[in-house]
Amino acid sequence: MKPSRFLSLLLAVSAGTAFAQVKWDLPAAYPASNFHTENLVQFAADVDRATGGKLKITIHANASLFKAPEIKRAVQGNQAQIGEVLLSNFSNENPLYGVDVLPFLATSYEAARKLDRAARPALDRLLASQGMKLLYTVAWPPQGLYSKKALDAASDLKGVKFRSYNAATAKIAEMFGAQPVTIQAAELSQAMATGAVESFITSGSTGYDTKAYEHIKYFYDTQAWLPKNAVIVNQKAFDALDRATQSALLGAGAAAETRGWKSSEEKTVWYLDQLKKNGMQVLPPSARMTAEFRKVGDALVDDWLKKTGTEGKAILDAYGKM
C-alpha cells in the first residue's frame, strides 16, 4: 500500500473512532468527598472501561453545573444526558417521588430496600412518561434531627428556623410550629453560619459534609426514613447508544446500586462517630419525641395515600407483603 493511501486510511479510521465516542455530562448536588459522588466517579470509570472509551461521562459535583432542584429538568430536556437527583425533591410535582420520605414507614436498610423494590415499577412508569429512564438508586443513611438547642420533644421546635429540602420536611416543620426555610445541601453550611437555619432533619453524612458540628450541637438519632438518590438518564440519549453501550451502561448502573447501598450502610456509624469526635452530642430521641414523630408520620402517610390513590396503595400493599 502506498504511504499516501495508508495515511488516508489511518485518518479515516481515526475520524470514525472520534465520531463514535459519546460524551455525557452528569450533574450531582453533593461534594466530591460524599460517598454518593465517589460512587458516581466509580460508575463513570466502569462505563468508560466497559465501553472501551466509547461513552465518557463527566461528573459535575456539588451543584456546579445545575442546582439540585434543576437537575431533573436538565436531564428531561437533554441539557444533561444523565444526572443524580434526590427523588423526594420532586414530590410536589408528583407525590410518588416522595414515597421514601414517609416518616417511620421504612427505617432500616432492609426495609428501605423492600420499599425501593415495591415502588420501582411505578417510578419507572412515571419517569418514562417524562422521557427518562431510572438507572439505579442508592439510599442515604437514616435521617436524624439536628438542633442548635437541646430538645425534649419535637414540639420544642416551635418558632425555630427549620431547613426544608422537600415537601415532607416542610410539612413536618409546619406541623411542629417551626418556620420552614428551603435550603439545599450545597447552601446548608452558609445557612448555619449566618443563622438562617437552626434545626433540620438529614443524615449523618450531610451533617458531616457540611461540618454541622461547627454550629449545631445536638443530633437526635430518630432514624425517621432513608431517602434515596436516583441516577436518571434521558431516554432519547439512551436510545441513541448502540446496544453494546446500552448494556455496559446498565451493567455499570447495577454494580453502582449494589456498591452504593453497601457503602451507605457501612458508613452510617462512622458518620455519627465523626459528629461525636467533633463535639456534637449524638442522642437517642426521647419517648415523647418518638411518639410525636410517629403521629406526624401516620398523618403524612394518610395524606400521601389520598394523593396517590390506587397506585400509592398498590406500592404500600406490595411493600407490606415483602
Stockholm file with secondary structure:
# STOCKHOLM 1.0

chainA/1-322         MKPSRFLSLLLAVSAGTAFAQVKWDLPAAYPASNFHTENLVQFAADVDRATGGKLKITIHANASLFKAPEIKRAVQGNQAQIGEVLLSNFSNENPLYGVDVLPFLATSYEAARKLDRAARPALDRLLASQGMKLLYTVAWPPQGLYSKKALDAASDLKGVKFRSYNAATAKIAEMFGAQPVTIQAAELSQAMATGAVESFITSGSTGYDTKAYEHIKYFYDTQAWLPKNAVIVNQKAFDALDRATQSALLGAGAAAETRGWKSSEEKTVWYLDQLKKNGMQVLPPSARMTAEFRKVGDALVDDWLKKTGTEGKAILDAYGKM
#=GR chainA/1-322 SS CCHHHHHHHHHHHHHHHHHHCEEEEEECSSCTTSHHHHHHHHHHHHHHHHTTTSEEEEEECTTSSSCGGGHHHHHHTTSSSEEEEEGGGGTTTCGGGGGGGSTTTSCSHHHHHHHHHHHHHHHHHHHHHTTEEEEEEEECCCEEEEESSCCSSGGGGTTCEEEESSHHHHHHHHHTTCEEEECCHHHHHHHHHHTSCSEEEEEHHHHHHTTGGGTCCEEECCCCCCCEEEEEEEHHHHHTSCHHHHHHHHHHHHHHHHHHHHHHHHHHHHHHHHHHHTTCEEECCCHHHHHHHHHHHHHHHHHHHHHHHHHHHHHHHHHHTC
#=GC SS_cons         CCHHHHHHHHHHHHHHHHHHCEEEEEECSSCTTSHHHHHHHHHHHHHHHHTTTSEEEEEECTTSSSCGGGHHHHHHTTSSSEEEEEGGGGTTTCGGGGGGGSTTTSCSHHHHHHHHHHHHHHHHHHHHHTTEEEEEEEECCCEEEEESSCCSSGGGGTTCEEEESSHHHHHHHHHTTCEEEECCHHHHHHHHHHTSCSEEEEEHHHHHHTTGGGTCCEEECCCCCCCEEEEEEEHHHHHTSCHHHHHHHHHHHHHHHHHHHHHHHHHHHHHHHHHHHTTCEEECCCHHHHHHHHHHHHHHHHHHHHHHHHHHHHHHHHHHTC
//
